[in-house]
Amino acid sequence: MRDIRLATAQFENRDNDKAHNLERMRELVLHAAARDAEVVCFHECCIPGYTWVQPVSREELWEVAESVPDGPSVQTLVSLAKETKIDLMAGLFERGEDGQIYNTYVAVNGDGLVARHRKIQAFVNPHLASGNGYTVFEMRGCKFGMLICYDNNLPENARVTALMGAEVIVAPHVTCGLPSKEPGRGVIERTLWDNRHQDPVRLRQEFVGPKGRAWLMRWLPARAWENGVYYVFSNPIGWDYDTVKPGLAMILDPFGEVLAESHELENDAIVATLTAEKLPIAAGRRYTRARRPELYEKLVEPQESVTEPSWSLEKRSS
């Protein structure tokens, strides 16, 4: 790995409005470019929006999805990368060559598609298929891995991605402020978001508490620390279909320390320098070498895989 300037963004996407969302992304890329960013990362399904597809039919979802890399949205990203000389990572729904629909995250540069990851733990809509592989690739002299939202909730996914050589794991999300019975968690009232300019304190208290940042800090630093990798978190901010999202764009180093994070109650992109010198001295690198795979048979016993976010359980019981 070499030292690299990397940005991660947050913005209020509009449901099923790709043109609007791509324009907001363009603004944030230019903002990050002014701070010498070389790569800019956006949140899960940032191009079409994500949560709004919960009730749509397969036919409707197929219309929203696009081919990768030949679809118009990826080509727009490639053109923007070529214009700004900045590499980009962003999410959309993909029409797979196999006829399936995937929640996909792409990395592009000015020459075209560099990498594609299909969410391993897909849900939100029953017509989405789950990907069946991990994604590690080289970009700008660094080895990146991709894990989309719920993928990161399973320590095994981050561990395998790191074992495959990832030095930086990019973690695009649409999360926080969701129905939950866990202590202190739950939805954030829309009135707080709508009134954020008149009363920012109350909204910020919700964003940094257990509905937002406090929950992230239970596990996000651990993923970076236990694997000895940089972690790059992105998330929308504002109204997202039926809940308020808190943004909280964040970059963590291999020690689990926060290098940079957004405290803005608006669209934003934060930038940090990721340095190579931290990787070899990170504790997670030592722990990885100390593993004893011959003892881990229990981890690979076959089981039925059921991906259930807490908010889906809450809706089912209500």
C-alpha positions as CSV (number, residue, x, y, z in Angstrom):
1,M,0.0,0.0,0.0
2,R,1.0,3.6,-0.6
3,D,-0.3,6.7,1.2
4,I,-3.5,7.8,-0.4
5,R,-6.0,10.7,0.0
6,L,-9.5,9.2,0.2
7,A,-13.0,10.7,0.7
8,T,-16.3,9.2,1.8
9,A,-19.6,11.0,1.4
10,Q,-23.1,11.4,2.8
11,F,-26.0,13.0,1.0
12,E,-29.8,13.0,1.0
13,N,-30.8,10.9,-2.0
14,R,-34.2,11.0,-3.6
15,D,-36.1,7.8,-4.2
16,N,-35.9,6.6,-7.8
17,D,-34.4,9.9,-9.0
18,K,-31.1,8.9,-10.6
19,A,-30.5,12.2,-12.3
20,H,-30.9,14.2,-9.0
21,N,-28.7,11.8,-7.1
22,L,-25.9,11.7,-9.7
23,E,-25.9,15.5,-9.7
24,R,-25.5,15.6,-5.9
25,M,-22.7,13.1,-6.2
26,R,-21.0,15.2,-8.8
27,E,-21.1,18.2,-6.4
28,L,-19.5,16.1,-3.7
29,V,-16.8,14.8,-5.9
30,L,-15.8,18.4,-6.8
31,H,-15.9,19.3,-3.1
32,A,-13.5,16.4,-2.4
33,A,-11.3,17.2,-5.4
34,A,-10.7,20.6,-3.9
35,R,-9.2,18.8,-0.9
36,D,-6.9,16.6,-3.1
37,A,-9.0,13.4,-2.8
38,E,-7.9,10.6,-5.2
39,V,-10.9,8.3,-4.5
40,V,-14.5,9.2,-3.4
41,C,-16.9,6.6,-1.9
42,F,-20.6,6.9,-1.8
43,H,-23.3,4.9,0.1
44,E,-25.3,1.7,-0.8
45,C,-27.5,2.1,-3.8
46,C,-26.9,5.8,-3.8
47,I,-27.8,6.2,-7.5
48,P,-31.4,5.0,-7.4
49,G,-32.0,5.1,-3.7
50,Y,-32.4,2.0,-1.7
51,T,-35.1,1.7,1.0
52,W,-38.0,2.6,-1.3
53,V,-37.9,-0.6,-3.2
54,Q,-39.2,-2.7,-0.3
55,P,-42.7,-3.1,-1.8
56,V,-42.0,-3.1,-5.5
57,S,-42.6,-6.0,-7.8
58,R,-39.9,-7.9,-9.7
59,E,-40.8,-6.1,-12.9
60,E,-40.6,-2.7,-11.3
61,L,-37.2,-3.5,-9.7
62,W,-35.9,-4.8,-13.0
63,E,-36.8,-1.5,-14.6
64,V,-34.8,0.4,-12.0
65,A,-31.8,-2.0,-12.3
66,E,-29.1,-1.5,-15.0
67,S,-26.5,-3.6,-16.6
68,V,-22.9,-3.3,-15.3
69,P,-20.7,-1.8,-16.8
70,D,-22.6,-0.8,-19.9
71,G,-25.6,0.9,-18.2
72,P,-26.0,4.7,-18.2
73,S,-25.3,5.2,-14.6
74,V,-22.0,3.4,-14.5
75,Q,-21.0,5.2,-17.8
76,T,-21.9,8.5,-16.1
77,L,-19.6,7.7,-13.3
78,V,-16.8,6.7,-15.7
79,S,-17.2,10.1,-17.5
80,L,-17.1,11.9,-14.1
81,A,-14.0,10.0,-13.1
82,K,-12.3,10.9,-16.4
83,E,-13.2,14.5,-16.1
84,T,-12.1,14.9,-12.5
85,K,-9.2,12.4,-12.5
86,I,-10.8,10.9,-9.3
87,D,-11.7,7.2,-8.9
88,L,-15.3,6.6,-7.7
89,M,-17.2,4.0,-5.8
90,A,-21.0,3.9,-5.8
91,G,-24.0,1.6,-5.5
92,L,-27.0,0.6,-7.7
93,F,-29.3,-2.3,-8.6
94,E,-27.7,-4.5,-11.3
95,R,-29.3,-6.6,-14.0
96,G,-27.1,-9.7,-13.8
97,E,-26.2,-11.6,-16.9
98,D,-27.9,-14.6,-15.2
99,G,-31.3,-12.8,-15.1
100,Q,-31.0,-12.0,-11.4
101,I,-31.2,-8.6,-9.8
102,Y,-28.3,-7.7,-7.4
103,N,-27.5,-4.9,-4.9
104,T,-24.2,-4.0,-6.4
105,Y,-21.3,-1.6,-5.6
106,V,-18.9,-0.6,-8.3
107,A,-15.5,1.0,-8.5
108,V,-14.6,3.0,-11.6
109,N,-11.8,5.1,-13.0
110,G,-11.6,7.2,-16.2
111,D,-11.0,4.1,-18.2
112,G,-14.0,2.1,-17.1
113,L,-15.1,-0.5,-14.5
114,V,-12.4,-1.6,-12.1
115,A,-14.4,-3.8,-9.7
116,R,-17.9,-4.9,-8.8
117,H,-19.3,-6.4,-5.6
118,R,-22.7,-8.0,-5.2
119,K,-24.1,-7.8,-1.7
120,I,-23.6,-11.2,0.0
121,Q,-26.4,-10.7,2.6
122,A,-29.1,-9.2,0.4
123,F,-32.6,-8.4,1.6
124,V,-35.0,-5.4,1.5
125,N,-36.8,-6.9,-1.4
126,P,-37.5,-10.6,-2.0
127,H,-36.5,-10.3,-5.7
128,L,-32.9,-9.4,-4.9
129,A,-30.4,-12.2,-5.2
130,S,-27.4,-12.5,-2.9
131,G,-23.8,-12.4,-4.3
132,N,-21.6,-15.5,-3.8
133,G,-18.1,-14.1,-3.6
134,Y,-15.8,-11.6,-2.0
135,T,-14.2,-8.7,-3.8
136,V,-10.6,-7.5,-3.5
137,F,-8.9,-5.4,-6.1
138,E,-6.1,-2.9,-6.7
139,M,-6.7,0.8,-7.3
140,R,-4.3,3.7,-7.0
141,G,-1.6,1.4,-5.6
142,C,-3.8,0.1,-2.8
143,K,-5.7,-3.1,-2.3
144,F,-9.4,-2.5,-1.6
145,G,-12.2,-4.7,-0.5
146,M,-15.9,-4.1,-0.6
147,L,-18.7,-5.1,1.8
148,I,-22.2,-3.7,1.5
149,C,-24.0,-2.8,4.7
150,Y,-25.2,-6.0,6.4
151,D,-22.2,-7.8,4.9
152,N,-20.2,-6.0,7.6
153,N,-22.3,-7.3,10.4
154,L,-20.8,-10.7,10.1
155,P,-17.1,-10.7,11.3
156,E,-16.4,-13.6,8.9
157,N,-17.0,-11.5,5.9
158,A,-14.5,-8.8,7.0
159,R,-12.0,-11.4,8.0
160,V,-12.1,-13.3,4.7
161,T,-11.8,-10.0,2.8
162,A,-8.7,-9.0,4.8
163,L,-7.2,-12.5,4.3
164,M,-7.6,-12.0,0.6
165,G,-5.3,-9.0,0.9
166,A,-7.5,-6.0,1.4
167,E,-5.8,-3.1,3.1
168,V,-8.9,-0.8,2.9
169,I,-12.4,-2.1,3.3
170,V,-15.1,0.2,1.8
171,A,-18.4,-0.2,3.7
172,P,-21.3,1.5,2.0
173,H,-24.4,1.5,4.1
174,V,-28.0,2.6,4.5
175,T,-28.5,2.3,8.2
176,C,-29.3,3.8,11.6
177,G,-32.6,5.3,12.9
178,L,-34.5,2.0,12.3
179,P,-37.2,0.3,14.3
180,S,-35.6,-1.7,17.1
181,K,-36.2,-3.1,20.6
182,E,-32.5,-2.7,21.5
183,P,-31.8,-0.2,24.3
184,G,-32.1,3.4,23.2
185,R,-32.5,2.5,19.5
186,G,-35.4,3.2,17.2
187,V,-36.5,5.8,14.6
188,I,-35.6,9.4,14.5
189,E,-38.6,11.8,14.2
190,R,-38.8,13.5,10.8
191,T,-39.8,16.7,12.5
192,L,-36.3,16.9,14.0
193,W,-34.8,16.6,10.5
194,D,-37.2,19.2,9.0
195,N,-36.4,21.6,11.8
196,R,-32.6,21.0,11.8
197,H,-31.7,24.6,11.0
198,Q,-33.8,26.0,13.8
199,D,-32.9,23.4,16.4
200,P,-29.8,21.4,15.3
201,V,-29.0,20.4,18.9
202,R,-31.9,17.9,19.3
203,L,-31.2,16.3,15.9
204,R,-27.5,16.0,16.6
205,Q,-28.2,14.3,20.0
206,E,-30.2,11.7,18.1
207,F,-27.5,11.2,15.5
208,V,-24.7,10.7,18.0
209,G,-26.7,8.6,20.4
210,P,-27.6,4.9,20.3
211,K,-29.8,5.4,17.2
212,G,-26.8,6.4,15.2
213,R,-23.1,6.9,16.1
214,A,-23.1,5.1,19.4
215,W,-24.4,2.0,17.7
216,L,-21.8,2.2,15.0
217,M,-19.1,2.5,17.5
218,R,-20.0,-0.8,19.1
219,W,-18.7,-2.7,16.1
220,L,-17.3,-0.5,13.3
221,P,-13.9,0.2,15.0
222,A,-13.7,-3.5,15.9
223,R,-13.9,-4.6,12.2
224,A,-10.9,-2.3,11.5
225,W,-9.0,-3.3,14.6
226,E,-9.5,-7.0,14.5
227,N,-8.4,-7.2,10.9
228,G,-5.7,-4.5,10.8
229,V,-7.3,-2.6,7.9
230,Y,-8.6,0.8,7.1
231,Y,-12.5,1.0,7.2
232,V,-14.4,3.5,5.1
233,F,-18.1,4.0,6.1
234,S,-20.6,5.9,4.1
235,N,-24.3,6.4,4.7
236,P,-27.2,8.7,3.5
237,I,-28.4,11.6,5.6
238,G,-31.9,13.0,5.8
239,W,-35.2,11.5,4.8
240,D,-34.9,8.1,3.2
241,Y,-38.3,6.7,2.1
242,D,-39.7,6.2,5.7
243,T,-36.9,7.0,8.1
244,V,-34.3,9.6,8.9
245,K,-30.7,8.6,8.3
246,P,-27.9,10.3,10.2
247,G,-25.0,10.3,7.6
248,L,-22.0,10.0,9.9
249,A,-19.5,9.4,7.1
250,M,-16.4,8.1,8.7
251,I,-12.9,6.8,8.0
252,L,-11.2,4.5,10.6
253,D,-7.5,3.4,10.7
254,P,-6.2,-0.1,11.4
255,F,-6.1,0.7,15.1
256,G,-9.8,1.3,15.2
257,E,-9.3,5.1,15.6
258,V,-11.4,7.6,13.8
259,L,-9.3,9.5,11.3
260,A,-12.1,11.7,10.0
261,E,-15.9,11.9,10.3
262,S,-18.7,14.3,9.3
263,H,-20.6,16.2,12.0
264,E,-22.6,18.1,9.3
265,L,-26.4,17.9,9.2
266,E,-26.2,18.3,5.4
267,N,-24.6,16.7,2.4
268,D,-20.9,16.4,3.0
269,A,-17.7,14.6,2.0
270,I,-14.8,14.1,4.4
271,V,-11.2,13.4,3.4
272,A,-8.3,11.7,5.1
273,T,-4.8,10.4,4.3
274,L,-4.5,6.7,4.7
275,T,-0.8,5.9,5.4
276,A,1.0,2.6,4.7
277,E,3.1,2.7,7.9
278,K,0.1,1.8,10.1
279,L,-0.6,-1.6,8.5
280,P,2.3,-3.7,9.5
281,I,2.1,-2.6,13.2
282,A,-1.6,-3.0,13.6
283,A,-2.6,-5.6,16.2
284,G,-5.1,-7.2,13.8
285,R,-2.3,-8.3,11.5
286,R,-0.7,-10.2,14.4
287,Y,-4.0,-11.8,15.4
288,T,-4.6,-12.9,11.8
289,R,-1.2,-14.7,11.8
290,A,-2.1,-16.4,15.1
291,R,-5.2,-18.1,13.8
292,R,-5.5,-21.9,14.1
293,P,-7.8,-22.9,11.2
294,E,-7.7,-26.6,12.2
295,L,-9.9,-25.7,15.2
296,Y,-12.5,-23.9,13.2
297,E,-14.6,-26.7,11.8
298,K,-17.7,-25.4,13.6
299,L,-17.5,-22.1,11.6
300,V,-18.0,-24.0,8.3
301,E,-20.7,-26.4,9.2
302,P,-23.6,-26.1,6.7
303,Q,-26.6,-24.2,7.9
304,E,-29.6,-22.4,6.5
305,S,-28.7,-18.8,6.0
306,V,-31.4,-16.2,7.0
307,T,-30.6,-12.5,6.7
308,E,-33.0,-10.7,9.0
309,P,-32.4,-7.0,9.9
310,S,-33.9,-5.9,13.2
311,W,-36.3,-3.5,11.5
312,S,-37.9,-6.3,9.5
313,L,-38.6,-8.2,12.7
314,E,-40.1,-5.1,14.3
315,K,-42.4,-4.6,11.3
316,R,-43.5,-8.2,11.4
317,S,-44.4,-8.1,15.1
318,S,-46.3,-4.8,14.8
